[in-house]
Amino acid sequence: MSEPSYEELKARLSELEKQQGTRRTGSLEFKVGEKGGVSVYGLGRFPVTLYYEQWNRLLEAGERLRQFLEDNKSKLKLKE
């Protein structure tokens, strides 16, 4: 296997910078894993993975979660 050329390395670096740039924008990505769970990428360092029923339970509790977050905002660490 030969060494990549300067142009190939430059193209690869450009591709990686584009991928990293999309992560910084806060965009979320969803993927279905091998075991049937749905993973959300882009929230933090690691993906959040739940199964169908768990996502539905979480979504149904959305309003309660929002209220809980507001009620406890003073205790939470917030990014500024």
N, C-alpha and C positions, 0 to 999 in steps of 0.2 A: 504494500500500500504506500503510495507516494505522499509526500508532504503537500498540504493544500497551498495553492498560490496566494499571493498577496491579495488579489482581487476576490478570490473565494473567501478568504478570511474577512475582508472588508465587508462583503455582502452578508456574511453570517453575523458579524457584529451589528450591522444595521438592522437585521431581522430581530436579533435579541433585544436591541434597544427599543424597537417598536413594541415588542411583546411586553417589556417591562413598563413602557410608557402607558399601555392600556391598563395595567394593574393600578398605577398611581391615580388614575382618574376616578377610582371608586366604582368602576363598573363591576357588576356581579356576573358570574358565569355559573350555569347549572349543568350538572352532568349526572347521568345514571351510572352507578357502579355495577360491577359484576354480580353483586349479591342483591341488586334491586333497590338499593338506597339512592336517595337523591342528595348530591353534595352541592353546596354553595361555596364557590370560591370568590375571594375578594373582600371578605369581612375582616379577616385577620391573617395571621401567618399560616394557619392550618384551615382546611375546609371544615364546614359544618355539615355533617351527614345524618339524615334521619330517613325513616321509611315513610311510605305514603300516609299511613294512618297517623303517624306522629306529626307530619307536616300539617295535616288537616286539623288535628287537635290544637296545634300552635296557632294556626290561622284563625280558628274559631275563638281563641282566647286573645286575639289581637287587641281589642279595645281594653280588656282588663290589663294586659301587659303595658299598654300606653299609659293607662291611669297609674299603675304601679310605678312606672318609671318617673312620671311627673311627681308623684307623692314622695318619692325617695331621691329626687334629683340632688338634694343637698348632700347626700351620703355617697353619691356616685362620682367616680373619676371621669371627668369630661375632657375631651381634646379641645384645645382652643385654637 
